[in-house]
Amino acid sequence: MEDLLIKNLVKSFESETTFDSRKKNNAPFITISREFGCQANELARHIIAGILQRGHHWSMVNKEVLSASAADLQIHPDKLSSILNDSNRGMFDEIIEAASSKYYKSDRKIRYTIARIVTSFALKGDTIIIGRASAAITQGMKNGLHIRLTAPQKWRLESVMERLSMNRETAMKQITAIDHKRFKFQRDYMKASASADDIYDITFNCSTVSHLEMARMVLQLMEERKMI
């Protein structure tokens, strides 16, 4: 028991050190946040293709954040996903990790772990991080470019209906629920004095700007900022 306590204390110290190092980070990275119905993966692929044409190699991180966080917490990714999608849970309510583990994982622990994993990807650099409140988590880190994808609800509704083969009512419920969950998740990482609109460098309207056009503008800005 004492050895376990020591290991946890060391791990906590190392985590705090990682977060402190954010201010010294010079590695370039991008975060993409999106309203449900807007396609961040497609934009990321266009950006990465453009970066590759310029002789550099970047990667895209999406579900990897969830997988790495689940591994760190020693729970199944499906369990963690279920916890994060539970709109009835309180941010600081304690939840049971799994019946076989005999350990409890608090929302605070889960939130901190996800933040640490997102931060580690950003520190590594040459990475596009999609979702997971990555813009809020990495706000203040150097050489980060934060992108927001949005669109009118009607456009997103049509997009979801077509892409996921949903009827209008189901798609509307899905949009409302997921937008709300994403807003709450991001809010948990925001500084008290910060506004969600203030953390993004660029906001694109997906109903009027194509992913290819977005990528060209992003690449130009990255070159001007010497990120590539």
C-alpha positions as a Python dict, from the first residue, in 0.01 Angstrom:
ca = {
    (1, 'M'): (0, 0, 0),
    (2, 'E'): (285, 238, 86),
    (3, 'D'): (460, 165, -246),
    (4, 'L'): (139, 241, -433),
    (5, 'L'): (101, 571, -251),
    (6, 'I'): (459, 670, -335),
    (7, 'K'): (409, 580, -701),
    (8, 'N'): (92, 791, -713),
    (9, 'L'): (271, 1087, -553),
    (10, 'V'): (559, 1062, -802),
    (11, 'K'): (314, 1034, -1091),
    (12, 'S'): (126, 1341, -965),
    (13, 'F'): (452, 1540, -942),
    (14, 'E'): (552, 1439, -1294),
    (15, 'S'): (210, 1543, -1421),
    (16, 'E'): (236, 1883, -1258),
    (17, 'T'): (580, 1926, -1415),
    (18, 'T'): (436, 1847, -1756),
    (19, 'F'): (168, 2112, -1715),
    (20, 'D'): (422, 2370, -1597),
    (21, 'S'): (628, 2308, -1909),
    (22, 'R'): (345, 2432, -2132),
    (23, 'K'): (470, 2788, -2103),
    (24, 'K'): (807, 2683, -2249),
    (25, 'N'): (664, 2482, -2537),
    (26, 'N'): (778, 2583, -2887),
    (27, 'A'): (649, 2284, -3086),
    (28, 'P'): (379, 2375, -3340),
    (29, 'F'): (38, 2214, -3308),
    (30, 'I'): (-322, 2273, -3414),
    (31, 'T'): (-650, 2214, -3236),
    (32, 'I'): (-981, 2183, -3418),
    (33, 'S'): (-1309, 2222, -3231),
    (34, 'R'): (-1637, 2172, -3409),
    (35, 'E'): (-2010, 2185, -3374),
    (36, 'F'): (-2176, 1850, -3437),
    (37, 'G'): (-2230, 1808, -3811),
    (38, 'C'): (-1907, 1985, -3908),
    (39, 'Q'): (-1630, 1754, -4028),
    (40, 'A'): (-1299, 1818, -3851),
    (41, 'N'): (-1129, 1500, -3972),
    (42, 'E'): (-1167, 1599, -4335),
    (43, 'L'): (-1014, 1941, -4271),
    (44, 'A'): (-726, 1783, -4079),
    (45, 'R'): (-651, 1547, -4368),
    (46, 'H'): (-636, 1837, -4615),
    (47, 'I'): (-402, 2031, -4385),
    (48, 'I'): (-175, 1731, -4331),
    (49, 'A'): (-162, 1666, -4706),
    (50, 'G'): (-59, 2028, -4764),
    (51, 'I'): (207, 2006, -4494),
    (52, 'L'): (342, 1686, -4653),
    (53, 'Q'): (373, 1865, -4988),
    (54, 'R'): (594, 2114, -4809),
    (55, 'G'): (823, 1838, -4685),
    (56, 'H'): (696, 1802, -4329),
    (57, 'H'): (513, 1519, -4154),
    (58, 'W'): (225, 1582, -3914),
    (59, 'S'): (-24, 1347, -3750),
    (60, 'M'): (-390, 1370, -3653),
    (61, 'V'): (-507, 1286, -3301),
    (62, 'N'): (-873, 1215, -3231),
    (63, 'K'): (-979, 891, -3065),
    (64, 'E'): (-619, 843, -2952),
    (65, 'V'): (-683, 1088, -2666),
    (66, 'L'): (-964, 870, -2536),
    (67, 'S'): (-762, 550, -2576),
    (68, 'A'): (-455, 692, -2401),
    (69, 'S'): (-666, 838, -2119),
    (70, 'A'): (-846, 508, -2069),
    (71, 'A'): (-514, 323, -2055),
    (72, 'D'): (-379, 571, -1801),
    (73, 'L'): (-693, 533, -1587),
    (74, 'Q'): (-685, 155, -1636),
    (75, 'I'): (-1040, 134, -1764),
    (76, 'H'): (-1184, 21, -2096),
    (77, 'P'): (-1220, 298, -2360),
    (78, 'D'): (-1590, 214, -2396),
    (79, 'K'): (-1638, 265, -2022),
    (80, 'L'): (-1464, 603, -2032),
    (81, 'S'): (-1666, 706, -2337),
    (82, 'S'): (-1985, 607, -2156),
    (83, 'I'): (-1884, 815, -1855),
    (84, 'L'): (-1803, 1120, -2066),
    (85, 'N'): (-2134, 1091, -2253),
    (86, 'D'): (-2344, 1062, -1938),
    (87, 'S'): (-2522, 1397, -1927),
    (88, 'N'): (-2673, 1319, -1585),
    (89, 'R'): (-2346, 1295, -1402),
    (90, 'G'): (-2194, 1582, -1205),
    (91, 'M'): (-1839, 1691, -1280),
    (92, 'F'): (-1722, 1605, -928),
    (93, 'D'): (-1945, 1306, -859),
    (94, 'E'): (-1755, 986, -796),
    (95, 'I'): (-1815, 698, -1033),
    (96, 'I'): (-1721, 335, -1028),
    (97, 'E'): (-1451, 257, -1283),
    (98, 'A'): (-1548, -105, -1337),
    (99, 'A'): (-1691, -381, -1120),
    (100, 'S'): (-1374, -590, -1143),
    (101, 'S'): (-1126, -313, -1060),
    (102, 'K'): (-1250, -226, -709),
    (103, 'Y'): (-1130, 132, -757),
    (104, 'Y'): (-1318, 458, -789),
    (105, 'K'): (-1235, 724, -1044),
    (106, 'S'): (-1364, 1074, -978),
    (107, 'D'): (-1464, 1313, -1254),
    (108, 'R'): (-1181, 1537, -1140),
    (109, 'K'): (-933, 1254, -1198),
    (110, 'I'): (-1079, 1180, -1542),
    (111, 'R'): (-1075, 1545, -1640),
    (112, 'Y'): (-716, 1590, -1524),
    (113, 'T'): (-599, 1277, -1706),
    (114, 'I'): (-756, 1387, -2035),
    (115, 'A'): (-597, 1730, -1997),
    (116, 'R'): (-258, 1574, -1934),
    (117, 'I'): (-287, 1346, -2238),
    (118, 'V'): (-396, 1634, -2464),
    (119, 'T'): (-110, 1846, -2332),
    (120, 'S'): (141, 1568, -2401),
    (121, 'F'): (29, 1547, -2766),
    (122, 'A'): (59, 1925, -2798),
    (123, 'L'): (406, 1924, -2642),
    (124, 'K'): (514, 1657, -2887),
    (125, 'G'): (415, 1895, -3167),
    (126, 'D'): (352, 1847, -3540),
    (127, 'T'): (5, 1731, -3444),
    (128, 'I'): (-356, 1825, -3514),
    (129, 'I'): (-570, 1752, -3208),
    (130, 'I'): (-942, 1720, -3273),
    (131, 'G'): (-1198, 1789, -3003),
    (132, 'R'): (-1164, 1685, -2638),
    (133, 'A'): (-1168, 2052, -2532),
    (134, 'S'): (-814, 2071, -2669),
    (135, 'A'): (-833, 2445, -2742),
    (136, 'A'): (-933, 2521, -2382),
    (137, 'I'): (-677, 2280, -2237),
    (138, 'T'): (-387, 2418, -2441),
    (139, 'Q'): (-481, 2787, -2429),
    (140, 'G'): (-170, 2988, -2353),
    (141, 'M'): (71, 2734, -2500),
    (142, 'K'): (311, 2878, -2754),
    (143, 'N'): (293, 2800, -3124),
    (144, 'G'): (-60, 2661, -3113),
    (145, 'L'): (-323, 2741, -3374),
    (146, 'H'): (-683, 2699, -3261),
    (147, 'I'): (-956, 2646, -3521),
    (148, 'R'): (-1332, 2642, -3471),
    (149, 'L'): (-1578, 2489, -3721),
    (150, 'T'): (-1937, 2607, -3710),
    (151, 'A'): (-2242, 2624, -3935),
    (152, 'P'): (-2611, 2717, -3917),
    (153, 'Q'): (-2820, 2453, -3747),
    (154, 'K'): (-3027, 2387, -4058),
    (155, 'W'): (-2714, 2309, -4260),
    (156, 'R'): (-2578, 2082, -3987),
    (157, 'L'): (-2914, 1906, -3965),
    (158, 'E'): (-2911, 1825, -4335),
    (159, 'S'): (-2548, 1714, -4313),
    (160, 'V'): (-2614, 1476, -4024),
    (161, 'M'): (-2927, 1334, -4187),
    (162, 'E'): (-2739, 1258, -4507),
    (163, 'R'): (-2412, 1136, -4358),
    (164, 'L'): (-2559, 922, -4079),
    (165, 'S'): (-2882, 824, -4256),
    (166, 'M'): (-3099, 967, -3980),
    (167, 'N'): (-3450, 1107, -3996),
    (168, 'R'): (-3497, 1474, -3911),
    (169, 'E'): (-3620, 1422, -3556),
    (170, 'T'): (-3339, 1186, -3458),
    (171, 'A'): (-3076, 1409, -3616),
    (172, 'M'): (-3211, 1715, -3434),
    (173, 'K'): (-3199, 1535, -3099),
    (174, 'Q'): (-2844, 1420, -3173),
    (175, 'I'): (-2725, 1769, -3262),
    (176, 'T'): (-2880, 1925, -2952),
    (177, 'A'): (-2747, 1661, -2715),
    (178, 'I'): (-2391, 1645, -2849),
    (179, 'D'): (-2353, 2024, -2878),
    (180, 'H'): (-2460, 2053, -2515),
    (181, 'K'): (-2217, 1785, -2398),
    (182, 'R'): (-1929, 1941, -2589),
    (183, 'F'): (-2008, 2285, -2446),
    (184, 'K'): (-2013, 2151, -2090),
    (185, 'F'): (-1693, 1954, -2143),
    (186, 'Q'): (-1508, 2257, -2278),
    (187, 'R'): (-1646, 2482, -2005),
    (188, 'D'): (-1488, 2258, -1741),
    (189, 'Y'): (-1143, 2347, -1876),
    (190, 'M'): (-1198, 2718, -1933),
    (191, 'K'): (-1038, 2975, -1709),
    (192, 'A'): (-1292, 3164, -1501),
    (193, 'S'): (-1228, 3494, -1680),
    (194, 'A'): (-1209, 3345, -2031),
    (195, 'S'): (-1478, 3333, -2296),
    (196, 'A'): (-1509, 3034, -2529),
    (197, 'D'): (-1507, 3266, -2830),
    (198, 'D'): (-1176, 3418, -2723),
    (199, 'I'): (-965, 3101, -2741),
    (200, 'Y'): (-993, 3047, -3118),
    (201, 'D'): (-764, 3203, -3376),
    (202, 'I'): (-989, 3119, -3673),
    (203, 'T'): (-1358, 3034, -3704),
    (204, 'F'): (-1485, 2885, -4029),
    (205, 'N'): (-1845, 2859, -4147),
    (206, 'C'): (-1869, 2512, -4300),
    (207, 'S'): (-2181, 2605, -4495),
    (208, 'T'): (-1997, 2870, -4698),
    (209, 'V'): (-1629, 2766, -4697),
    (210, 'S'): (-1505, 2430, -4829),
    (211, 'H'): (-1253, 2219, -4638),
    (212, 'L'): (-1002, 2269, -4917),
    (213, 'E'): (-1040, 2648, -4895),
    (214, 'M'): (-1002, 2630, -4517),
    (215, 'A'): (-687, 2421, -4549),
    (216, 'R'): (-529, 2667, -4793),
    (217, 'M'): (-590, 2956, -4553),
    (218, 'V'): (-460, 2759, -4256),
    (219, 'L'): (-145, 2655, -4442),
    (220, 'Q'): (-77, 3014, -4543),
    (221, 'L'): (-111, 3128, -4183),
    (222, 'M'): (112, 2845, -4065),
    (223, 'E'): (383, 2953, -4309),
    (224, 'E'): (357, 3313, -4194),
    (225, 'R'): (387, 3199, -3832),
    (226, 'K'): (678, 2970, -3926),
    (227, 'M'): (496, 2663, -3797),
    (228, 'I'): (604, 2475, -4110),
}
